[in-house]
Amino acid sequence: MTNELAVPAWLAVVTLGGLLALVVVVASLVRSVRRARSHTDALLAAAAHDAEALREQLSGIEDELRAQQAASAGTGRGRAPVAVVDDREYVITDLGTERGPRVPARVVPAPMFADIVLRESVIKTAALAAGLRRALSPEVRNRIRFEMKREVKRSRKERRLLLKQARRDLEARQRASVEVPS
């Protein structure tokens, strides 16, 4: 007599193995979620701490401004406000701080590196050549010639005026030193 409801042994073992694997996967997922949650909580706490520090700094700055305004209001009747020199150094980058994992620079193969260096050199040389071609164009040379002529004329005129002034001064001194007897 066969029992139709009997479960083969291999099927029971596979089912138990699958359940065990499922439990292990779920446990590892729960652990990774807990780690991510604790990391997120730590980041939130750090952000809250930074925000509180910024609030304190802002309130300190506001207090300083109020004090300066009160001091200038009491002494500066009708006077223009005087600029206050701030000796603090402000940093807008976070180069000095290390946050997060450091990612190493990508390694470039030697032929690609040589290609990059040559391309950069060619680009710089082409830019220099274009600049020289533009600087030595007839229009630019003509403009330079015109400005030089204008500057020479101006300096000659100024020299003539200075020479006339010096002659007048010399003649006035000579007349003053030779007094006419009355």
N, CA, C and O of each residue as an XYZ file, in Angstrom:
728
protein
N       0.792     -1.145      0.000
C       0.000      0.000      0.000
C       0.871      1.258      0.000
O       1.773      1.377      0.829
N       0.625      2.164     -0.881
C       1.422      3.388     -0.979
C       0.629      4.531     -0.389
O      -0.592      4.633     -0.508
N       1.360      5.337      0.219
C       0.734      6.518      0.809
C       0.877      7.656     -0.189
O       1.998      8.082     -0.466
N      -0.191      8.148     -0.723
C      -0.139      9.179     -1.754
C       0.231     10.550     -1.193
O       0.682     11.428     -1.928
N       0.043     10.721      0.073
C       0.342     12.012      0.678
C       1.780     12.088      1.190
O       2.169     13.111      1.755
N       2.538     11.085      1.017
C       3.912     11.075      1.517
C       4.784     12.015      0.676
O       4.650     12.075     -0.546
N       5.662     12.734      1.341
C       6.556     13.685      0.688
C       7.914     13.013      0.558
O       8.439     12.477      1.535
N       8.487     13.037     -0.642
C       9.806     12.419     -0.785
C      10.820     13.154      0.098
O      10.676     14.351      0.347
N      11.807     12.463      0.552
C      12.814     12.991      1.475
C      13.643     14.092      0.806
O      13.969     15.094      1.442
N      13.976     13.911     -0.449
C      14.809     14.913     -1.120
C      14.082     16.248     -1.243
O      14.698     17.313     -1.185
N      12.725     16.174     -1.419
C      11.944     17.397     -1.526
C      11.904     18.124     -0.180
O      11.945     19.354     -0.140
N      11.825     17.381      0.906
C      11.828     17.982      2.241
C      13.172     18.638      2.532
O      13.220     19.714      3.129
N      14.267     17.996      2.113
C      15.611     18.545      2.347
C      15.802     19.825      1.515
O      16.344     20.811      2.015
N      15.362     19.813      0.256
C      15.496     20.993     -0.604
C      14.664     22.136     -0.046
O      15.107     23.284     -0.044
N      13.465     21.831      0.425
C      12.601     22.868      0.988
C      13.235     23.479      2.232
O      13.266     24.702      2.370
N      13.735     22.651      3.131
C      14.391     23.159      4.340
C      15.643     23.958      3.992
O      15.907     24.986      4.616
N      16.417     23.504      3.010
C      17.609     24.247      2.559
C      17.218     25.597      1.985
O      17.879     26.600      2.254
N      16.148     25.634      1.198
C      15.671     26.899      0.635
C      15.222     27.850      1.719
O      15.524     29.043      1.679
N      14.490     27.313      2.699
C      14.049     28.154      3.815
C      15.239     28.690      4.603
O      15.258     29.856      4.998
N      16.223     27.839      4.827
C      17.423     28.262      5.550
C      18.160     29.360      4.766
O      18.603     30.349      5.350
N      18.289     29.183      3.448
C      18.933     30.198      2.610
C      18.135     31.499      2.649
O      18.720     32.580      2.715
N      16.829     31.406      2.608
C      15.970     32.583      2.676
C      16.154     33.308      4.004
O      16.218     34.537      4.035
N      16.238     32.562      5.092
C      16.456     33.172      6.406
C      17.807     33.880      6.441
O      17.910     34.983      6.976
N      18.849     33.259      5.875
C      20.178     33.874      5.862
C      20.167     35.165      5.038
O      20.748     36.168      5.450
N      19.513     35.141      3.883
C      19.441     36.322      3.034
C      18.686     37.443      3.734
O      19.118     38.595      3.712
N      17.565     37.108      4.353
C      16.783     38.119      5.062
C      17.595     38.690      6.219
O      17.567     39.899      6.449
N      18.320     37.840      6.952
C      19.131     38.322      8.070
C      20.231     39.265      7.577
O      20.496     40.293      8.200
N      20.869     38.913      6.462
C      21.927     39.789      5.946
C      21.341     41.114      5.449
O      21.961     42.165      5.618
N      20.158     41.073      4.842
C      19.501     42.306      4.416
C      19.149     43.184      5.602
O      19.325     44.401      5.557
N      18.654     42.566      6.659
C      18.301     43.325      7.862
C      19.552     43.977      8.439
O      19.505     45.132      8.863
N      20.689     43.240      8.459
C      21.936     43.805      8.974
C      22.408     44.982      8.124
O      22.829     46.010      8.654
N      22.333     44.823      6.796
C      22.793     45.912      5.925
C      21.879     47.135      6.053
O      22.347     48.273      6.002
N      20.577     46.894      6.218
C      19.651     48.010      6.412
C      19.943     48.706      7.732
O      19.890     49.934      7.805
N      20.249     47.942      8.778
C      20.580     48.541     10.079
C      21.863     49.360      9.988
O      21.952     50.448     10.557
N      22.872     48.828      9.259
C      24.118     49.567      9.082
C      23.866     50.871      8.319
O      24.373     51.930      8.691
N      23.080     50.775      7.254
C      22.762     51.971      6.474
C      21.991     52.965      7.327
O      22.225     54.171      7.250
N      21.083     52.466      8.129
C      20.291     53.335      8.997
C      21.185     54.038     10.020
O      21.040     55.237     10.256
N      22.117     53.281     10.632
C      23.000     53.885     11.632
C      23.930     54.912     10.966
O      24.232     55.952     11.552
N      24.380     54.612      9.744
C      25.223     55.565      9.019
C      24.422     56.836      8.710
O      24.932     57.946      8.863
N      23.184     56.672      8.281
C      22.323     57.814      7.983
C      22.042     58.617      9.245
O      22.043     59.848      9.216
N      21.803     57.923     10.348
C      21.586     58.624     11.617
C      22.820     59.423     12.027
O      22.709     60.543     12.524
N      24.006     58.829     11.810
C      25.241     59.534     12.148
C      25.403     60.772     11.274
O      25.802     61.829     11.762
N      25.096     60.647      9.982
C      25.180     61.797      9.084
C      24.185     62.882      9.476
O      24.509     64.069      9.434
N      22.971     62.476      9.858
C      21.969     63.448     10.294
C      22.406     64.159     11.573
O      22.197     65.363     11.727
N      23.012     63.406     12.485
C      23.484     64.010     13.729
C      24.607     65.014     13.433
O      24.648     66.100     14.011
N      25.512     64.637     12.529
C      26.601     65.552     12.168
C      26.045     66.806     11.491
O      26.512     67.915     11.753
N      25.058     66.631     10.628
C      24.448     67.776      9.955
C      23.741     68.676     10.961
O      23.810     69.901     10.863
N      23.062     68.065     11.926
C      22.385     68.856     12.953
C      23.401     69.624     13.798
O      23.174     70.779     14.157
N      24.524     68.972     14.112
C      25.583     69.629     14.884
C      26.156     70.806     14.089
O      26.360     71.887     14.641
N      26.416     70.596     12.792
C      26.939     71.671     11.937
C      25.933     72.817     11.835
O      26.314     73.987     11.875
N      24.645     72.478     11.704
C      23.616     73.518     11.609
C      23.555     74.323     12.904
O      23.401     75.544     12.870
N      23.674     73.647     14.036
C      23.653     74.349     15.320
C      24.870     75.261     15.461
O      24.758     76.378     15.966
N      26.029     74.785     15.014
C      27.238     75.618     15.060
C      27.070     76.842     14.163
O      27.485     77.942     14.528
N      26.468     76.657     12.998
C      26.231     77.784     12.100
C      25.230     78.767     12.696
O      25.383     79.979     12.547
N      24.198     78.244     13.376
C      23.239     79.134     14.037
C      23.931     79.989     15.096
O      23.683     81.190     15.201
N      24.812     79.343     15.887
C      25.537     80.085     16.921
C      26.443     81.146     16.293
O      26.526     82.273     16.780
N      27.114     80.771     15.214
C      27.991     81.727     14.538
C      27.180     82.891     13.979
O      27.597     84.045     14.074
N      26.029     82.590     13.398
C      25.169     83.627     12.840
C      24.656     84.560     13.932
O      24.623     85.778     13.753
N      24.259     83.986     15.057
C      23.781     84.842     16.142
C      24.913     85.721     16.675
O      24.684     86.874     17.041
N      26.140     85.178     16.721
C      27.290     85.988     17.142
C      27.544     87.133     16.187
O      27.832     88.251     16.613
N      27.439     86.860     14.896
C      27.642     87.910     13.894
C      26.548     88.964     14.003
O      26.818     90.162     13.908
N      25.300     88.511     14.205
C      24.205     89.467     14.357
C      24.414     90.338     15.582
O      24.160     91.542     15.535
N      24.881     89.739     16.694
C      25.149     90.525     17.901
C      26.237     91.560     17.650
O      26.123     92.703     18.091
N      27.311     91.155     16.931
C      28.387     92.088     16.612
C      27.866     93.251     15.762
O      28.224     94.406     15.989
N      27.022     92.930     14.787
C      26.470     93.980     13.924
C      25.598     94.939     14.712
O      25.665     96.153     14.517
N      24.765     94.385     15.615
C      23.927     95.248     16.444
C      24.784     96.170     17.302
O      24.499     97.360     17.437
N      25.853     95.593     17.886
C      26.736     96.401     18.734
C      27.419     97.489     17.914
O      27.541     98.625     18.373
N      27.861     97.155     16.711
C      28.509     98.155     15.855
C      27.514     99.237     15.451
O      27.856    100.419     15.427
N      26.281     98.835     15.134
C      25.276     99.815     14.748
C      24.937    100.724     15.927
O      24.752    101.929     15.757
N      24.859    100.142     17.113
C      24.562    100.954     18.295
C      25.710    101.917     18.580
O      25.486    103.070     18.949
N      26.940    101.439     18.407
C      28.090    102.303     18.653
C      28.165    103.411     17.616
O      28.463    104.558     17.947
N      27.896    103.073     16.369
C      27.968    104.100     15.321
C      26.780    105.059     15.412
O      26.907    106.227     15.043
N      25.634    104.591     15.894
C      24.472    105.476     16.035
C      24.712    106.492     17.143
O      24.252    107.629     17.041
N      25.420    106.106     18.196
C      25.667    107.006     19.311
C      26.715    108.051     19.009
O      26.631    109.165     19.525
N      27.719    107.723     18.175
C      28.827    108.648     17.948
C      28.802    109.288     16.579
O      29.469    110.303     16.380
N      28.073    108.750     15.637
C      28.173    109.225     14.263
C      27.018    110.095     13.841
O      26.295    109.735     12.912
N      26.815    111.223     14.486
C      25.719    112.117     14.112
C      26.101    112.850     12.838
O      26.992    113.699     12.843
N      25.421    112.518     11.743
C      25.662    113.215     10.501
C      26.903    112.770      9.759
O      27.234    113.338      8.718
N      27.589    111.779     10.263
C      28.803    111.310      9.598
C      28.493    110.078      8.767
O      27.539    109.352      9.046
N      29.294    109.852      7.758
C      29.142    108.653      6.923
C      29.657    107.442      7.697
O      30.606    107.572      8.470
N      29.061    106.283      7.509
C      29.533    105.097      8.226
C      30.948    104.730      7.784
O      31.317    104.865      6.617
N      31.715    104.267      8.747
C      33.099    103.881      8.482
C      33.138    102.379      8.244
O      32.497    101.618      8.969
N      33.876    101.953      7.245
C      33.997    100.528      6.948
C      34.827     99.859      8.029
O      35.866    100.379      8.437
N      34.366     98.706      8.488
C      35.065     97.946      9.510
C      35.898     96.875      8.807
O      35.387     96.131      7.970
N      37.164     96.806      9.149
C      38.049     95.819      8.540
C      37.881     94.499      9.275
O      37.978     94.438     10.501
N      37.630     93.457      8.518
C      37.438     92.132      9.094
C      38.692     91.310      8.819
O      39.021     91.039      7.664
N      39.393     90.915      9.886
C      40.641     90.176      9.716
C      40.432     88.673      9.615
O      41.397     87.926      9.461
N      39.191     88.220      9.700
C      38.956     86.783      9.624
C      39.175     86.298      8.197
O      38.961     87.030      7.230
N      39.602     85.056      8.096
C      39.835     84.470      6.783
C      38.712     83.480      6.500
O      38.474     82.555      7.277
N      38.035     83.681      5.398
C      36.934     82.817      5.034
C      37.393     81.807      3.999
O      38.101     82.157      3.055
N      36.995     80.558      4.172
C      37.372     79.494      3.259
C      36.103     78.968      2.612
O      35.167     78.569      3.304
N      36.070     78.968      1.288
C      34.866     78.513      0.603
C      35.017     77.105      0.052
O      34.104     76.594     -0.597
N      36.134     76.484      0.297
C      36.320     75.109     -0.161
C      36.561     74.222      1.044
O      36.839     74.712      2.139
N      36.458     72.946      0.849
C      36.763     72.003      1.929
C      37.961     71.164      1.550
O      37.958     69.944      1.715
N      39.006     71.838      1.033
C      40.199     71.120      0.608
C      40.953     70.526      1.800
O      41.555     69.460      1.672
N      40.932     71.180      2.930
C      41.686     70.709      4.078
C      41.020     69.564      4.823
O      41.672     68.864      5.597
N      39.746     69.373      4.599
C      39.039     68.318      5.321
C      38.912     67.090      4.449
O      38.780     67.184      3.229
N      38.954     65.942      5.088
C      38.783     64.696      4.353
C      37.441     64.100      4.724
O      37.214     63.708      5.868
N      36.567     64.037      3.757
C      35.253     63.448      3.980
C      35.053     62.346      2.959
O      35.303     62.531      1.768
N      34.615     61.239      3.420
C      34.322     60.132      2.520
C      35.589     59.409      2.099
O      36.701     59.830      2.416
N      35.400     58.326      1.386
C      36.563     57.552      0.958
C      37.322     58.278     -0.145
O      36.729     58.944     -0.994
N      38.640     58.137     -0.115
C      39.469     58.760     -1.141
C      39.498     57.851     -2.356
O      39.805     56.663     -2.258
N      39.182     58.417     -3.471
C      39.174     57.651     -4.711
C      40.502     57.895     -5.418
O      40.835     59.042     -5.718
N      41.270     56.834     -5.691
C      42.556     57.053     -6.349
C      42.364     57.523     -7.788
O      41.351     57.235     -8.424
N      43.344     58.242     -8.277
C      43.277     58.755     -9.639
C      43.355     57.602    -10.633
O      43.982     56.570    -10.393
N      42.695     57.827    -11.747
C      42.674     56.795    -12.773
C      44.047     56.683    -13.416
O      44.669     57.695    -13.739
N      44.519     55.466    -13.602
C      45.816     55.230    -14.218
C      45.627     55.246    -15.728
O      44.776     54.547    -16.278
N      46.445     56.063    -16.380
C      46.355     56.197    -17.828
C      47.527     55.439    -18.443
O      48.662     55.598    -17.995
N      47.275     54.626    -19.454
C      48.387     53.918    -20.095
C      49.356     54.896    -20.751
O      48.979     56.016    -21.095
N      50.600     54.470    -20.920
C      51.661     55.347    -21.434
C      51.336     55.939    -22.809
O      51.517     57.142    -22.994
N      50.864     55.147    -23.783
C      50.571     55.763    -25.084
C      49.483     56.828    -25.003
O      49.556     57.848    -25.688
N      48.482     56.593    -24.174
C      47.410     57.571    -24.029
C      47.932     58.842    -23.355
O      47.535     59.951    -23.714
N      48.827     58.671    -22.372
C      49.426     59.818    -21.701
C      50.232     60.656    -22.689
O      50.122     61.882    -22.704
N      51.031     60.001    -23.503
C      51.821     60.716    -24.505
C      50.904     61.455    -25.480
O      51.189     62.586    -25.874
N      49.808     60.814    -25.864
C      48.854     61.435    -26.775
C      48.241     62.681    -26.142
O      48.101     63.711    -26.801
N      47.879     62.587    -24.871
C      47.279     63.726    -24.164
C      48.277     64.880    -24.087
O      47.917     66.029    -24.344
N      49.534     64.578    -23.733
C      50.551     65.626    -23.610
C      50.803     66.288    -24.958
O      50.905     67.512    -25.042
N      50.904     65.481    -26.011
C      51.142     66.051    -27.339
C      49.968     66.907    -27.797
O      50.165     67.981    -28.366
N      48.756     66.439    -27.551
C      47.593     67.230    -27.954
C      47.575     68.569    -27.244
O      47.304     69.603    -27.854
N      47.870     68.544    -25.932
C      47.871     69.790    -25.174
C      48.945     70.728    -25.712
O      48.702     71.928    -25.840
N      50.123     70.206    -26.028
C      51.195     71.032    -26.578
C      50.801     71.607    -27.930
O      51.063     72.776    -28.213
N      50.172     70.788    -28.761
C      49.752     71.260    -30.077
C      48.697     72.360    -29.930
O      48.729     73.349    -30.663
N      47.778     72.197    -29.004
C      46.731     73.203    -28.793
C      47.350     74.520    -28.328
O      46.980     75.589    -28.815
N      48.301     74.443    -27.378
C      48.945     75.665    -26.896
C      49.739     76.339    -28.005
O      49.730     77.565    -28.119
N      50.431     75.544    -28.828
C      51.206     76.104    -29.928
C      50.297     76.762    -30.951
O      50.605     77.841    -31.458
N      49.173     76.113    -31.256
C      48.221     76.687    -32.211
C      47.635     77.993    -31.671
O      47.456     78.949    -32.425
N      47.342     78.039    -30.388
C      46.807     79.266    -29.798
C      47.840     80.392    -29.850
O      47.500     81.542    -30.125
N      49.115     80.049    -29.581
C      50.171     81.050    -29.655
C      50.324     81.566    -31.082
O      50.471     82.769    -31.301
N      50.290     80.653    -32.052
C      50.419     81.064    -33.456
C      49.255     81.960    -33.866
O      49.455     82.956    -34.561
N      48.055     81.616    -33.446
C      46.891     82.445    -33.785
C      47.020     83.821    -33.145
O      46.691     84.825    -33.778
N      47.489     83.885    -31.909
C      47.676     85.174    -31.242
C      48.730     86.024    -31.934
O      48.548     87.231    -32.098
N      49.847     85.393    -32.345
C      50.885     86.133    -33.062
C      50.389     86.623    -34.414
O      50.668     87.753    -34.816
N      49.652     85.767    -35.109
C      49.121     86.157    -36.416
C      48.193     87.361    -36.265
O      48.218     88.283    -37.081
N      47.382     87.343    -35.223
C      46.466     88.464    -34.993
C      47.224     89.721    -34.578
O      46.902     90.825    -35.017
N      48.246     89.539    -33.717
C      49.004     90.692    -33.237
C      49.827     91.327    -34.345
O      50.068     92.534    -34.319
N      50.262     90.534    -35.318
C      51.094     91.060    -36.394
C      50.304     91.384    -37.650
O      50.893     91.599    -38.709
N      48.995     91.421    -37.555
C      48.179     91.738    -38.732
C      48.368     93.205    -39.101
O      48.709     94.018    -38.241
N      48.151     93.555    -40.367
C      48.355     94.948    -40.795
C      47.496     95.948    -40.037
O      47.946     97.060    -39.759
N      46.262     95.571    -39.698
C      45.395     96.507    -38.973
C      45.966     96.849    -37.606
O      45.961     98.007    -37.188
N      46.452     95.837    -36.923
C      46.983     96.067    -35.577
C      48.282     96.870    -35.658
O      48.506     97.775    -34.854
N      49.137     96.537    -36.632
C      50.385     97.297    -36.774
C      50.100     98.753    -37.108
O      50.782     99.648    -36.608
N      49.100     98.999    -37.948
C      48.739    100.373    -38.301
C      48.221    101.119    -37.075
O      48.565    102.280    -36.855
N      47.387    100.441    -36.273
C      46.874    101.073    -35.065
C      48.011    101.390    -34.103
O      48.016    102.454    -33.483
N      48.975    100.481    -33.968
C      50.117    100.718    -33.079
C      50.933    101.900    -33.585
O      51.344    102.753    -32.798
N      51.172    101.955    -34.901
C      51.928    103.049    -35.497
C      51.221    104.383    -35.224
O      51.858    105.366    -34.845
N      49.905    104.403    -35.423
C      49.131    105.626    -35.192
C      49.241    106.077    -33.745
O      49.478    107.255    -33.477
N      49.072    105.143    -32.805
C      49.138    105.493    -31.377
C      50.538    105.967    -30.996
O      50.689    106.879    -30.183
N      51.568    105.344    -31.590
C      52.925    105.774    -31.286
C      53.162    107.203    -31.776
O      53.768    108.007    -31.067
N      52.685    107.527    -32.989
C      52.837    108.887    -33.501
C      52.134    109.888    -32.601
O      52.657    110.964    -32.312
N      50.931    109.511    -32.160
C      50.181    110.394    -31.276
C      50.914    110.623    -29.960
O      50.957    111.742    -29.449
N      51.489    109.554    -29.418
C      52.221    109.660    -28.149
C      53.479    110.509    -28.322
O      53.814    111.302    -27.442
N      54.180    110.348    -29.451
C      55.382    111.147    -29.694
C      55.016    112.618    -29.797
O      55.693    113.464    -29.213
N      53.948    112.938    -30.536
C      53.503    114.328    -30.650
C      53.156    114.912    -29.287
O      53.526    116.044    -28.978
N      52.441    114.134    -28.470
C      52.052    114.600    -27.145
C      53.275    114.871    -26.277
O      53.338    115.889    -25.587
N      54.247    113.959    -26.313
C      55.430    114.145    -25.464
C      56.270    115.328    -25.940
O      56.837    116.049    -25.119
N      56.359    115.542    -27.280
C      57.098    116.706    -27.782
C      56.443    117.999    -27.319
O      57.110    118.936    -26.878
N      55.109    118.023    -27.432
C      54.368    119.203    -27.014
C      54.584    119.477    -25.529
O      54.791    120.620    -25.123
N      54.534    118.425    -24.731
C      54.736    118.574    -23.286
C      56.158    119.066    -22.993
O      56.358    119.932    -22.141
N      57.158    118.498    -23.717
C      58.530    118.937    -23.521
C      58.703    120.412    -23.886
O      59.389    121.150    -23.180
N      58.085    120.838    -24.983
C      58.168    122.253    -25.385
C      57.573    123.155    -24.307
O      58.137    124.195    -23.966
N      56.401    122.730    -23.769
C      55.778    123.541    -22.713
C      56.666    123.608    -21.472
O      56.786    124.662    -20.847
N      57.291    122.474    -21.113
C      58.183    122.467    -19.950
C      59.405    123.348    -20.202
O      59.862    124.060    -19.308
N      59.927    123.295    -21.423
C      61.089    124.115    -21.750
C      60.731    125.601    -21.683
O      61.505    126.394    -21.146
N      59.576    125.989    -22.219
C      59.136    127.392    -22.137
C      58.987    127.830    -20.690
O      59.395    128.930    -20.316
N      58.394    126.952    -19.872
C      58.199    127.282    -18.461
C      59.544    127.446    -17.764
O      59.725    128.353    -16.952
N      60.497    126.550    -18.091
C      61.820    126.649    -17.469
C      62.524    127.946    -17.889
O      63.163    128.599    -17.065
N      62.407    128.319    -19.171
C      63.018    129.574    -19.637
C      62.410    130.773    -18.913
O      63.127    131.674    -18.478
N      61.073    130.776    -18.788
C      60.425    131.886    -18.079
C      60.920    131.985    -16.640
O      61.212    133.068    -16.134
N      61.004    130.813    -15.994
C      61.482    130.818    -14.607
C      62.920    131.341    -14.528
O      63.247    132.137    -13.648
N      63.774    130.892    -15.445
C      65.164    131.327    -15.444
C      65.252    132.830    -15.676
O      65.987    133.529    -14.979
N      64.507    133.319    -16.649
C      64.527    134.759    -16.927
C      63.987    135.563    -15.749
O      64.497    136.638    -15.434
N      62.945    135.029    -15.096
C      62.386    135.738    -13.931
C      63.401    135.770    -12.800
O      63.508    136.780    -12.105
N      64.138    134.705    -12.600
C      65.168    134.693    -11.547
C      66.302    135.664    -11.883
O      66.808    136.373    -11.014
N      66.688    135.679    -13.154
C      67.771    136.588    -13.534
C      67.337    138.036    -13.344
O      68.117    138.860    -12.866
N      66.095    138.350    -13.715
C      65.596    139.708    -13.514
C      65.507    140.051    -12.042
O      65.762    141.186    -11.638
N      65.138    139.047    -11.232
C      65.004    139.311     -9.794
C      66.383    139.496     -9.158
O      66.524    140.267     -8.210
N      67.397    138.801     -9.667
C      68.730    138.919     -9.066
C      69.395    140.233     -9.475
O      70.180    140.786     -8.706
N      69.097    140.733    -10.655
C      69.647    142.010    -11.087
C      68.627    143.075    -10.777
O      67.651    143.253    -11.506
N      68.856    143.772     -9.702
C      67.919    144.821     -9.322
C      68.345    146.119     -9.978
O      69.524    146.469    -10.021
N      67.403    146.777    -10.456
C      67.669    148.072    -11.098
C      67.725    149.129     -9.978
O      66.804    149.240     -9.169
N      68.866    149.929     -9.947
C      68.921    150.973     -8.918
C      67.932    152.111     -9.207
O      67.831    152.598    -10.333
N      67.234    152.503     -8.196
C      66.251    153.577     -8.387
C      66.731    154.870     -7.837
O      66.024    155.875     -7.916
